[in-house]
Structures are given as C-alpha cells and as structure tokens.
Amino acid sequence: MGDEIPYCTGVDLVVFKQHADGLIEIDAEIFCETAGQKAAIIGSKGARLKSIGSAARKQISIVFESPVRLSQRVKVKKGWASDRRALASLGYGSR
C-alpha cells in the first residue's frame, strides 16, 4: 500500500486550539468506510498512524511556527462519504 490511504477517508478536527504559551492542540478524528480501511490506516502495531501523525505534526509546526500536540483516532462510519449531512458537517457540499 505504500504511502496511499483509502480514497474514502475524511478528517474532522474536533479541537483546534492555540494556548497562551503558543502550543497548538489538535484532536482529529479520521473516518473511513470499513474495518479493513481502518486497519490499513492504523497499520501494523499502529506504525502507519504514528507515521501519519508525526508527519502532520511536523508540517503543522512549520506552518504555525509553534509546537503541536496532536491526538488522532480512526473511526469506521459506513456510508459517511455518501451522506449529505455527514459531508456538510465536514465542510463539504454546496453553499
């Protein structure tokens, strides 16, 4: 699978807050359609999710020039990618 993630993957930032000391706190939920996709995102012993988190933390820290605390969870939500309400809650859809 290499660097690919399942095409039907979405991310919801539940918390995105910058503290007075400059620390950026992010709590992200990663959505996918099936348990198999979840396993692919997490990887063997969590290695893939850890790698994704480390890369994201590094890039966010560069963009905001601040330290970042990132927590991530992967959730299976069958049909989320074709559910208009779910898509709208993630910022997708017509305006």
URWO-V890115 format. One line per field, one symbol per residue. psi: psi as a letter, one per 40 degrees, with the letter a starting at -180 (. if undefined). burial: # if it has 16 or more other ideal C-beta (glycine too) atoms within 10 Angstrom, else .. A space follows every 10 residues. Layout:
psi = ???
burial = ???
This chain:
psi = dbeiihdfhi hhhdhhhhid eehhhhhhhh iididddddd ddihfedddd dddddddddd dddefiihhh iiihihghed eehdddddde eiii.
burial = ........## .#........ ...#.#.### ###...##.# ##.....##. .##..##..# .......#.# .#.#.....# #....#...# .....
